[in-house]
Amino acid sequence: MFAWVAEDTLVVKFCAYRTPGHVTCTRKVEGDILSFTAESNVAFEPAPLKLMSGRLESP
């Protein structure tokens, strides 16, 4: 499943087949920077939010 929750923000939910597990990924564009976060709903201990970002450069 996915949804554009704002003009610059896409949320994608990956669901594991026949399990309660899913990962929610958020991608946000701010100018020339793209950020990516991922969070799982199932873990044996609290899992930190993962964050990556990158800058768009001209070829």
Buried (B, 14 or more C-beta within 10 A) or exposed (E): EEEEEEEEBBBEEEEEEEEEEBBBBBBBBEEEEBBBBBBBEEEEEEEEEEEEEEEEEEE
